[in-house]
Amino acid sequence: MGDEDMIGMTGRVTGTVGPGLVGEVIVRIRGGAEHFLAHPAPGSGPDRLPVGTVVTVVEYLPPRTVYVMAAYDG
């Protein structure tokens, strides 16, 4: 899976993502679901993304790190 294939995918937070935290998200890919270390996307605001939040991948750093932002406002 290339870098560009991960960008735009949605996932769900399984470990709180926020400033100063290394969170975790699960993303459905390759016919299954995989966990990635997650950081908030630059400029996505100071808020934490709690467990259960649906997120969009905006940057992928192989092999297991993503930058995410909330998929929905609210």
Order of alpha helices (4+ residues) and beta strands (2+ residues): alpha-beta-beta-beta-beta-beta
